[in-house]
Amino acid sequence: MAEVTATQGGTVVVVNAEQMGRGDDGLGAKLLGNYLRTLASLEPKPEAIVFYNGAVRLLGPGSAHLEALRQLDDAGVDLLACITCLEFFQLTGKLEVGHVSNMREIAQRTLAAAKVITL
């Protein structure tokens, strides 16, 4: 993994679960899907989206959100999957979209960002 320097002034979105918000997980999954589809249709797009903990499953096989994530990836948004989380969930080598990252890159990207949004 190459050392990355984020562009100052960009936005980084952090996704740490398979759903958005607290309460009903089914509703939270639906909300997250709506957010990702909406984000794919808006300008400006974030510079990167960081996925850690259970959120790395969103980038893997069977994810209901792959279409929106592919649109974001195709638009140049860096989709970063935490390697420790991929290993924990046995998803190493199974990403459908995005790329494997590590905590060093995640920390660098969030520190260099003008704005970090955590869902």
Secondary structure as a PSIPRED ss2 file (coil, helix, strand):
# PSIPRED VFORMAT (PSIPRED V4.0)

   1 M C   1.000  0.000  0.000
   2 A C   1.000  0.000  0.000
   3 E C   1.000  0.000  0.000
   4 V C   1.000  0.000  0.000
   5 T C   1.000  0.000  0.000
   6 A C   1.000  0.000  0.000
   7 T C   1.000  0.000  0.000
   8 Q C   1.000  0.000  0.000
   9 G C   1.000  0.000  0.000
  10 G C   1.000  0.000  0.000
  11 T E   0.000  0.000  1.000
  12 V E   0.000  0.000  1.000
  13 V E   0.000  0.000  1.000
  14 V E   0.000  0.000  1.000
  15 V E   0.000  0.000  1.000
  16 N C   1.000  0.000  0.000
  17 A C   1.000  0.000  0.000
  18 E C   1.000  0.000  0.000
  19 Q C   1.000  0.000  0.000
  20 M C   1.000  0.000  0.000
  21 G C   1.000  0.000  0.000
  22 R C   1.000  0.000  0.000
  23 G C   1.000  0.000  0.000
  24 D C   1.000  0.000  0.000
  25 D H   0.000  1.000  0.000
  26 G H   0.000  1.000  0.000
  27 L H   0.000  1.000  0.000
  28 G H   0.000  1.000  0.000
  29 A H   0.000  1.000  0.000
  30 K H   0.000  1.000  0.000
  31 L H   0.000  1.000  0.000
  32 L H   0.000  1.000  0.000
  33 G H   0.000  1.000  0.000
  34 N H   0.000  1.000  0.000
  35 Y H   0.000  1.000  0.000
  36 L H   0.000  1.000  0.000
  37 R H   0.000  1.000  0.000
  38 T H   0.000  1.000  0.000
  39 L H   0.000  1.000  0.000
  40 A H   0.000  1.000  0.000
  41 S H   0.000  1.000  0.000
  42 L C   1.000  0.000  0.000
  43 E C   1.000  0.000  0.000
  44 P C   1.000  0.000  0.000
  45 K C   1.000  0.000  0.000
  46 P C   1.000  0.000  0.000
  47 E C   1.000  0.000  0.000
  48 A E   0.000  0.000  1.000
  49 I E   0.000  0.000  1.000
  50 V E   0.000  0.000  1.000
  51 F E   0.000  0.000  1.000
  52 Y C   1.000  0.000  0.000
  53 N H   0.000  1.000  0.000
  54 G H   0.000  1.000  0.000
  55 A H   0.000  1.000  0.000
  56 V H   0.000  1.000  0.000
  57 R H   0.000  1.000  0.000
  58 L H   0.000  1.000  0.000
  59 L H   0.000  1.000  0.000
  60 G C   1.000  0.000  0.000
  61 P C   1.000  0.000  0.000
  62 G C   1.000  0.000  0.000
  63 S C   1.000  0.000  0.000
  64 A C   1.000  0.000  0.000
  65 H C   1.000  0.000  0.000
  66 L H   0.000  1.000  0.000
  67 E H   0.000  1.000  0.000
  68 A H   0.000  1.000  0.000
  69 L H   0.000  1.000  0.000
  70 R H   0.000  1.000  0.000
  71 Q H   0.000  1.000  0.000
  72 L H   0.000  1.000  0.000
  73 D H   0.000  1.000  0.000
  74 D H   0.000  1.000  0.000
  75 A C   1.000  0.000  0.000
  76 G C   1.000  0.000  0.000
  77 V C   1.000  0.000  0.000
  78 D E   0.000  0.000  1.000
  79 L E   0.000  0.000  1.000
  80 L E   0.000  0.000  1.000
  81 A E   0.000  0.000  1.000
  82 C E   0.000  0.000  1.000
  83 I H   0.000  1.000  0.000
  84 T H   0.000  1.000  0.000
  85 C H   0.000  1.000  0.000
  86 L H   0.000  1.000  0.000
  87 E H   0.000  1.000  0.000
  88 F H   0.000  1.000  0.000
  89 F C   1.000  0.000  0.000
  90 Q C   1.000  0.000  0.000
  91 L C   1.000  0.000  0.000
  92 T C   1.000  0.000  0.000
  93 G C   1.000  0.000  0.000
  94 K C   1.000  0.000  0.000
  95 L C   1.000  0.000  0.000
  96 E C   1.000  0.000  0.000
  97 V C   1.000  0.000  0.000
  98 G C   1.000  0.000  0.000
  99 H E   0.000  0.000  1.000
 100 V E   0.000  0.000  1.000
 101 S E   0.000  0.000  1.000
 102 N C   1.000  0.000  0.000
 103 M H   0.000  1.000  0.000
 104 R H   0.000  1.000  0.000
 105 E H   0.000  1.000  0.000
 106 I H   0.000  1.000  0.000
 107 A H   0.000  1.000  0.000
 108 Q H   0.000  1.000  0.000
 109 R H   0.000  1.000  0.000
 110 T H   0.000  1.000  0.000
 111 L H   0.000  1.000  0.000
 112 A H   0.000  1.000  0.000
 113 A C   1.000  0.000  0.000
 114 A C   1.000  0.000  0.000
 115 K E   0.000  0.000  1.000
 116 V E   0.000  0.000  1.000
 117 I E   0.000  0.000  1.000
 118 T E   0.000  0.000  1.000
 119 L C   1.000  0.000  0.000
